[in-house]
Amino acid sequence: MSSSRTQARRTFRTKYLLPGGLLGIAALGTLALVFPGTAQASTTKAQNVTASVKACGSVNLKGVSNVYNTGNPFDSTKLVCFDGMLIRYGDSAITYTNPPKSYVAAGKLLFDQTCSSCHGSKANGVSPSGQATIGPNLQGVGAATVDFWITTGRMPDSDVRAVEAERKPPRLTDTQALQVAAYINSLDPAVPAVPTPNLKGADVAVGADLFSLNCAACHTITGAGDALAFGTNAPSLQDKQVTAQQVAEALRIGPSNMPRFSGNLTDNQVRDVVAYVTEKIQHAANPGGAGLGGVGPVAEGFIALLLGVGGLALICFWIGERS
């Protein structure tokens, strides 16, 4: 009885299972030929990423998030590399661009003249004698960091003993700032590169919400700036000399006491905040009349009481004198 069952099973496998399996394999092979992209999609993507990394050379990604659309060049729709150098990356919201190699020689000369006394001859925060310098190590900070500190006039610093470098008219031109950034970035290529926000597609309303949530605690809701701890301050954003590029740089690098918004704000959100600062804070509208500094209902109420009640009292006194 058992031998007959075994024979029946063998017959079933031979007649039905084996041919069915062969037909299935043939069908899968045919699909792979007809639709090759489906079978090779993951492999091709991996090869493209590898090729991009090789084309860009060594890039320091310290402080850059892996979250999509937050400034990581290897998760970018506009990645351009040439001759082992990261040239440009980003998306439709922000384009990040590194200064060209042709700027490096001029940047080294400017660095030696204006920066090396504080940051060391190799921008590594170490003097030729091996002692720590006044200024920090600049290698691996990215071109955007160097560009921000120079174009805002905070560097070169006029008072190295100050608690905080204050914004002042820049000593170097925008081109010279990029030249210094190119030299420093050549020592340890890093990101972020210099951002250029595309404000045409920005949502100012979203930017206002994000500013209120992430920035108003230090810069105040009107962007007027405020004092912080230990003699530091959050600078005013109402100054029209604060450019869109500088706001985007500050959000991505986190200068001084400011936090670095790398993984928690996407490029689209950074663009929205930049648009709100440059369009609404720097060009504030006061449809009700005098803005009174925009400090809120307390000051407005005080002015109303002072002028309103005080004015009514004077009118009453004047009527009483006449009667």
Helices and strands as residue ranges (DSSP letters): H 2-12, I 13-17, H 18-34, H 36-56, G 73-75, E 80-82, E 85-90, E 94-97, G 101-103, H 104-114, H 116-119, H 143-151, H 174-187, E 194-197, G 199-201, H 204-214, H 216-219, E 226-227, E 233-234, H 244-253, H 267-276, I 277-281, G 292-294, H 297-304, I 305-309, H 310-322
